[in-house]
Amino acid sequence: TGILIEKDNPSQFSEALISLFILADISKKVKDKELIYKTENLKLVNQIPDEILKSLVLLNPNYFNKIKENCYKRVKNNFRWNIVSQKLVLLYHEIKKIHIPNTKGV
């Protein structure tokens, strides 16, 4: 969906942010796929810390838009209040089943 980083890894986090900012910049500047190979644009690409992202942006200079759309969909489908509240109700019922003994038939 986006860029995966390890929990509690500030170095990876900073590299991911740098990569995203550069990808956004490239996406704004490079509208034609062939323009990615201009010297000024290649300099930007080479500043991306992640080698995989470098390759992906060379194939698709608008790769940032794909990441952005994937992130939006992930938030919409997993973290909107209506989704979170439904998950919370289900969790509450599961906890209730575990911690309240079945008294039927006693």
C-alpha positions in Angstrom: 0.0 0.0 0.0 2.8 2.3 0.7 6.2 2.1 2.3 6.6 -0.5 5.1 9.0 0.3 7.9 9.9 -1.4 11.1 8.3 -0.2 14.3 10.6 2.0 16.4 13.1 2.5 13.6 13.7 6.2 13.2 16.3 5.8 10.5 13.8 3.9 8.3 11.1 6.3 9.1 13.2 9.3 8.0 14.3 7.5 4.8 10.7 6.8 4.0 9.7 10.4 4.5 12.6 11.6 2.4 11.6 9.1 -0.3 7.9 10.3 -0.2 8.8 13.9 -0.4 11.1 13.3 -3.4 8.5 11.1 -5.1 5.9 13.8 -4.7 8.4 16.4 -6.2 9.1 14.1 -9.1 5.4 13.5 -9.7 4.8 17.3 -9.9 7.7 18.0 -12.2 7.6 15.0 -14.6 4.4 14.7 -16.6 5.9 12.8 -19.5 7.5 9.4 -18.8 10.5 10.1 -21.0 11.3 13.3 -19.1 12.4 11.2 -16.1 15.7 10.7 -17.8 16.6 14.4 -18.0 19.7 15.1 -15.9 17.8 17.3 -13.3 15.2 14.6 -12.8 17.7 11.8 -12.5 19.5 13.8 -9.8 16.2 13.8 -7.9 15.7 10.1 -8.4 19.2 9.4 -7.1 18.4 11.2 -3.9 15.8 8.6 -3.1 17.3 6.4 -0.3 15.3 3.3 -1.2 16.6 1.4 -4.2 13.3 -0.3 -5.0 11.5 3.0 -5.1 14.2 4.4 -7.4 13.5 1.6 -9.8 9.7 2.0 -9.5 9.8 5.8 -10.1 12.0 5.3 -13.2 9.3 3.0 -14.6 6.5 5.3 -13.5 7.4 8.9 -12.6 3.9 9.2 -11.1 4.4 6.3 -8.7 3.8 8.7 -5.8 0.1 9.0 -7.0 -0.2 5.2 -6.7 1.1 5.2 -3.2 -1.1 8.2 -2.3 -4.2 6.4 -3.6 -3.3 3.1 -1.9 -2.8 5.0 1.4 -6.2 6.7 1.1 -8.0 3.4 0.4 -6.3 1.8 3.4 -7.4 4.6 5.7 -10.9 4.6 4.2 -11.3 0.8 4.5 -9.7 0.3 7.9 -9.5 3.5 10.0 -12.7 5.5 9.4 -14.8 5.9 12.6 -17.6 3.7 11.3 -15.2 0.8 10.6 -13.3 1.2 13.9 -16.4 1.4 16.0 -17.7 -1.8 14.4 -14.5 -3.5 15.1 -14.6 -2.2 18.7 -18.1 -3.6 19.2 -17.0 -7.0 17.9 -14.0 -7.0 20.2 -16.2 -6.1 23.2 -18.4 -9.0 22.5 -15.5 -11.4 22.1 -14.0 -10.2 25.4 -17.4 -10.5 27.1 -17.7 -14.2 25.9 -14.2 -14.9 27.4 -14.6 -13.2 30.7 -18.3 -13.8 31.6 -18.8 -17.5 32.4 -21.7 -19.2 30.7 -24.3 -19.6 33.5 -27.0 -21.3 31.4 -28.0 -24.7 32.8 -26.5 -24.0 36.2 
